[in-house]
Amino acid sequence: MIIVFKSKVNQEDVEKVVQRVEKLGLIAHISQGEETTIVGLVGDTTKVDPKQIEVLPVVEKVMHVGEPYKLANRAFHPDDSIIDVSGVKVGGDHLALIAGPCSVESKEQVIEIAKAAKAAGANLLRGGAFKPRTSPYAFQGMGSEGLDILVAAKEATGLPIVSELMSAEYIEEFNEKVDLVQIGARNMQNFDLLKEVGKRCTKPILLKRGLSSTYEEWIMSAEYIMASGNPNVILCERGVRTFETYTRNTLDLQAIPVIKRLTHLPIIIDPSHAGGKWWLVEPMAKASVAAGCDGLMIEVHNNPECALCDGPQSLKPKKYTELIEEIKDIAKIVGKEV
C-alpha cells in the first residue's frame, strides 16, 4: 500500500501519519521527492482502512501495489535512486564506468590495468578475487590475497573496488576492502546469501541477473536484499541464456527501459559477459548507453591472449580508451554525465 501526500506537505504531518500506521504493526518507508512525498507500507495492510487515511487533509490518495516487490517498486519511490559508491554516483544523470580484469592475476597486472582504465575515464575498478567457474579445474581466483591486490590498486589510482562475493563468511572482509559488492548471476537466487548481505553488508550491492531469470525474479532478489536492511542495490544485466550458441549469452537491451519503468534502482550493463567476444563489446556498450543505462562494466586486460579467465571477451587498454571517447558523445545526447 502507498500513501501519496499532497504537494508541499510538512514533515510533522507526514510523521503523524507514519506513527498512526506503525501502531498497526506496519513498516513505513518514506520517499521524499522534489514535489511529492510518498510513504510505502510493508506488512499486513489489511489492518489499514484506506478511507480513514484518505480523509486526512494532507493525503492526496492511497493506492494498493499489485506487484510482489514493494521496496524496489517505482511506485514506492518515483524518483530515480542514486547510489553513492565511495564518492562515485550511480543513477540519475551519472554514468558509472567500471573496468578491470575478470580475475586478479598479479599485483603488477591489476595496477597497470587500473592506471590505464582510469586514464581512459573509468571511475570504478572491477576485479575477481573469488571466481565461480563452471569447471572445478579452472582458475578459481586468488581469494583474500586478490582482494589485497585490489586494495593496493585502489591506493595507487583512487578507483573504488568492485568484486564478487560468493559466500557470507567473507562479508566482513568485503565490508573492509570492497566498495561495491557484486552478487553474481549464479547466486542471484541464493536467498540465504541475499538475506545475509542485506543484514550485514555495509556497502552497496551490484546484483547481476541470473542466466535464465525473468525481470520479476531479478527484482524480487533485489527485494530480498532491501527487505533485509540494505537499500543500496544496483542491478546489472549481463545477458541471458537463449537458444543461440554463437555468442556466450544474449544481451537483453529491453531490460533497460523495463527495469526503469518497474523500479527506481539503477541498471548497468555488462557487455563483456553477454557476447563473450571482444569485438561485440563496443557496439553493445554504445547501444546500452543510447538506451539509457546508468553504467557499463567492461573487462579490460593488458594481455588477454594469456588471461587466466575470459580473455576472449576482454578489451585491451587502447581499445577501451577509444571506446570511452565515443561513449562520451552518446552519453551527452541522452543526458548522462561521465
Protein Blocks (a to p, Z undefined) as FASTA:
>chain_A
ZZdddehiafklmmmmmmmmmmnopacdddddfkbccdddedjfklpcfklmmmpmkbmb
dcddfbfbfklpmklmmbacdddeehiagejjbccddeddfbafbfklmmmmmmmmmmno
pabdcddfbdcdfblkbcebjhjmlmmmmmmmmmmnopacddddfbfklmmmmmmmpmbd
cddfklmmmmklmmmmmmmmmbdcdddddfkbcfklmmmmmmmmmmnopabdcdddebja
dfbfkbmbdcdfklmmmmmmmpmcdcdddfklmnopaklmmmmmmmmmmnopabdcdddd
fblmlpcbhklmpccfklmmmmmmmmmmmmmmnopaZZ
